[in-house]
Amino acid sequence: MKHIKLILLSIITVSINSCSVYNFTGTGKIDAETFQVGFFQNNSEIIEPGIDRTFTIELQDLIQNQTNLNLVKNGADLTYEGEIVDYRISPMTATADQRAAQNRLTIRVNVRFTNKKKEADDFEKPFTFFYDYPAEQQLTGATLNTALKDIFERITQDIFNESLAKW
């Protein structure tokens, strides 16, 4: 019985100690306390009203939900800046009578990440993702909301992984 208690105590100790180095978001230990997300202006040729604000908020929310960093307006340890540089709708597949059967919305966001504590982590790079939808649907209302949710979820997660999770 003493051996079982000793083994259980060892397993619990190892489990608790290993959690301090790694967490479930994959970030490990972040050497920062604050972050800020600048407004991501929509500089694409096609302007969809409100997507710049939506994207900025989505990125802020993701970082707040997956880290213990505090959001500040300026002077942060980690800074995210950039712009939406492409918002494009293009036909993807055609029917036998040469009509589009499926369209694709593609959004590309250019991101500049600055880490005051570790300048080697700084980067500037584009992040892109897409959403396919039936050509007979208009990209408005629920279809647009679903497309933006899927695209922004993927792009913000990719930005998070590149800047904090190092995947």
Secondary structure, DSSP 8 states (H G I E B T S, - for coil): -HHHHHHHHHHHHHHHHHHTT--TTS------SEEEE---EE-SSS--TTHHHHHHHHHHHHHHHHS--EE-SSS-SEEEEEEEEEEEEEEEEE-TTS-EEEEEEEEEEEEEEEESS-GGG-EEEEEEEEEEEETTS-SSHHHHHHHHHHHHHHHHHHHHIIIII--
